[in-house]
Amino acid sequence: MSRRQIDPLRPLTAEEQHWLTRISRSHSEPAAHVARAKAVLAVAAGQSYTAAARGAGRCSGDAVAHLVSRFNREGLAAVEPRHAGGPPPVYTRPEQARILSEAKRPPNRVLDGTATWSLTTLQRALRRAPDGLPHVSTFTIWRVLHDAGLSWQRDRSWCATGRVLRKRKAGTVEVTDPDAEPKKS
C-alpha cells in the first residue's frame, strides 16, 4: 500500500492536458521533456508516483513527487529542466549586453592596440573600461558571442552565423538559413 501524497497533483486544465499530451508523443522534443510530460500525465491518470516514474522510464518516485510539486507551482514550465548544478552564472543579461556592445564597437588602433578584435584584445578592453568587467575570461566572452550568433572567421572578424551574401543575376542578396537557431542549440 502506498503512502498518502503530501502534495497531490492539481486538476489539469484542458490546455495543459493538450500540451502535455503533445510533448509526451513528440519525437523532436528533448527526452527529458518527454519523460516529465509522461510522468505528469500518468499521475493525472491516477497512477502512483512510482508507477508514473517507471512508465516514464525513470527509477525514482521521489523525483516524480518533486516534479508534481513543481508543476503545481509553475505549470507547464516544470517540464523544462532548470540549472542542473555547477556554479551559478556570474554574468547576467546586462553584463552580456556590455560584452556584445564592446565587440560590436570598432576597435581604436591607438587605445585598443588592434585593428580587429580577438578574444584577448576584447578581454583587455573590457577589463580596462571604467564600466567594464574586471575579471571576465576569454571563454566567457567567446560563449556570449557564440550564444549571440557570432563566430570567428579566418579574416580575423566576428560575423553573424546563418546569414551569407550570395551573388545572383540580379545582384548580391543576403540569404538567411531558416534552421540556424535550431542548429545552434
C-alpha positions as CSV (number, residue, x, y, z in Angstrom):
1,M,0.0,0.0,0.0
2,S,1.4,3.4,-1.0
3,R,1.8,6.4,1.3
4,R,-0.5,9.4,1.2
5,Q,0.7,12.0,-1.2
6,I,1.8,15.2,0.6
7,D,1.3,17.5,-2.5
8,P,-1.1,15.8,-4.9
9,L,-1.4,16.9,-8.5
10,R,-3.9,19.7,-9.0
11,P,-6.5,19.2,-11.8
12,L,-5.1,19.9,-15.2
13,T,-6.6,22.5,-17.4
14,A,-7.6,21.5,-21.0
15,E,-4.7,23.5,-22.4
16,E,-2.2,21.8,-20.0
17,Q,-3.6,18.4,-20.9
18,H,-3.3,19.2,-24.6
19,W,0.3,20.4,-24.4
20,L,1.4,17.6,-22.1
21,T,0.0,15.0,-24.4
22,R,1.6,16.7,-27.4
23,I,5.0,16.8,-25.7
24,S,4.8,13.2,-24.4
25,R,4.2,12.0,-28.0
26,S,6.8,14.2,-29.6
27,H,9.9,12.8,-31.3
28,S,11.6,16.2,-31.7
29,E,11.4,17.4,-28.0
30,P,14.3,16.6,-25.7
31,A,14.0,13.3,-24.0
32,A,13.8,14.9,-20.5
33,H,10.8,17.0,-21.6
34,V,9.0,13.8,-22.9
35,A,9.7,11.8,-19.8
36,R,8.5,14.6,-17.5
37,A,5.3,15.1,-19.5
38,K,4.6,11.4,-19.4
39,A,5.1,11.3,-15.7
40,V,2.7,14.2,-15.0
41,L,0.1,12.6,-17.3
42,A,0.4,9.3,-15.6
43,V,-0.1,10.9,-12.2
44,A,-3.1,12.8,-13.6
45,A,-4.5,9.5,-14.8
46,G,-4.4,8.2,-11.2
47,Q,-1.1,6.2,-11.1
48,S,1.2,6.3,-8.1
49,Y,4.4,8.2,-8.3
50,T,6.4,5.0,-8.5
51,A,4.3,3.7,-11.4
52,A,4.5,7.0,-13.2
53,A,8.3,7.0,-12.8
54,R,8.5,3.5,-14.3
55,G,6.1,4.4,-17.1
56,A,8.3,7.4,-18.0
57,G,11.5,5.4,-18.0
58,R,12.7,6.7,-14.6
59,C,13.5,5.0,-11.4
60,S,12.6,7.3,-8.6
61,G,9.1,8.0,-7.4
62,D,10.5,10.8,-5.2
63,A,11.7,12.7,-8.4
64,V,8.1,12.5,-9.7
65,A,6.8,13.8,-6.4
66,H,9.1,16.8,-6.7
67,L,8.1,17.2,-10.3
68,V,4.4,17.2,-9.4
69,S,5.0,19.8,-6.6
70,R,6.9,22.0,-9.1
71,F,4.1,21.5,-11.7
72,N,1.5,22.7,-9.1
73,R,3.5,25.9,-8.6
74,E,4.8,26.6,-12.1
75,G,2.6,24.8,-14.6
76,L,4.0,23.8,-17.9
77,A,7.3,25.4,-17.2
78,A,8.1,22.5,-14.9
79,V,8.6,20.3,-17.9
80,E,11.8,22.1,-18.7
81,P,14.8,21.3,-16.6
82,R,16.4,24.2,-14.6
83,H,20.1,24.9,-13.9
84,A,21.5,21.5,-13.0
85,G,24.4,22.1,-10.8
86,G,27.7,23.8,-11.0
87,P,28.4,27.3,-10.1
88,P,25.6,29.8,-10.8
89,P,26.1,32.0,-13.9
90,V,28.2,35.1,-12.9
91,Y,27.5,37.3,-15.9
92,T,23.8,38.2,-16.3
93,R,22.0,39.9,-19.2
94,P,23.4,43.4,-18.5
95,E,27.0,42.1,-18.5
96,Q,26.4,40.0,-21.6
97,A,24.9,43.1,-23.3
98,R,28.1,45.0,-22.3
99,I,30.3,42.3,-23.8
100,L,28.3,42.4,-27.1
101,S,28.3,46.2,-27.3
102,E,32.1,46.2,-26.8
103,A,32.5,43.5,-29.5
104,K,30.3,45.5,-32.0
105,R,32.3,48.7,-31.4
106,P,35.1,49.1,-34.0
107,P,38.5,49.0,-32.2
108,N,40.6,52.1,-31.9
109,R,44.1,51.4,-33.1
110,V,45.7,53.7,-30.6
111,L,43.7,53.0,-27.5
112,D,43.0,49.3,-28.1
113,G,46.2,48.5,-29.9
114,T,44.5,46.5,-32.7
115,A,42.6,46.8,-35.9
116,T,40.4,43.8,-35.4
117,W,39.0,42.2,-32.2
118,S,40.4,39.0,-30.9
119,L,39.2,37.4,-27.6
120,T,42.3,38.6,-25.8
121,T,42.0,42.2,-27.0
122,L,38.3,42.2,-26.2
123,Q,39.2,41.0,-22.7
124,R,41.8,43.7,-22.3
125,A,39.4,46.4,-23.4
126,L,36.6,45.1,-21.1
127,R,38.9,44.9,-18.1
128,R,40.3,48.4,-18.7
129,A,37.0,50.2,-19.2
130,P,35.6,52.1,-16.2
131,D,32.2,50.4,-16.6
132,G,33.9,47.2,-17.7
133,L,34.2,43.7,-16.3
134,P,37.5,43.4,-14.3
135,H,37.5,39.6,-14.1
136,V,36.0,38.5,-17.4
137,S,37.6,35.5,-19.1
138,T,38.1,34.9,-22.8
139,F,35.9,31.8,-22.5
140,T,33.1,33.9,-21.1
141,I,33.5,36.4,-24.0
142,W,33.5,33.6,-26.5
143,R,30.4,32.0,-25.0
144,V,28.5,35.2,-25.0
145,L,29.5,35.9,-28.6
146,H,28.6,32.4,-29.7
147,D,25.2,32.5,-28.0
148,A,24.5,35.8,-29.8
149,G,25.1,34.0,-33.1
150,L,28.6,35.3,-33.9
151,S,31.5,33.2,-34.9
152,W,35.2,33.8,-35.5
153,Q,36.2,34.0,-39.2
154,R,39.5,33.5,-41.0
155,D,39.7,37.1,-41.8
156,R,40.0,37.9,-38.1
157,S,36.5,39.2,-37.7
158,W,33.3,38.2,-35.9
159,C,30.4,37.5,-38.2
160,A,26.8,36.6,-37.7
161,T,26.2,32.9,-38.5
162,G,23.2,31.8,-40.5
163,R,23.4,34.8,-42.9
164,V,25.5,34.9,-46.0
165,L,25.8,37.1,-49.1
166,R,25.3,35.4,-52.4
167,K,25.8,36.7,-56.0
168,R,22.8,36.3,-58.2
169,K,22.0,37.6,-61.7
170,A,20.0,40.4,-60.2
171,G,22.9,41.4,-57.9
172,T,24.1,40.5,-54.4
173,V,21.5,39.2,-52.0
174,E,21.6,38.2,-48.3
175,V,20.4,34.6,-47.7
176,T,19.3,33.6,-44.2
177,D,19.3,30.0,-43.1
178,P,15.9,29.3,-41.5
179,D,17.3,26.5,-39.5
180,A,20.2,28.5,-38.0
181,E,18.6,28.9,-34.5
182,P,17.7,25.1,-34.1
183,K,21.2,24.2,-35.2
184,K,22.8,26.3,-32.5
185,S,21.0,24.6,-29.6
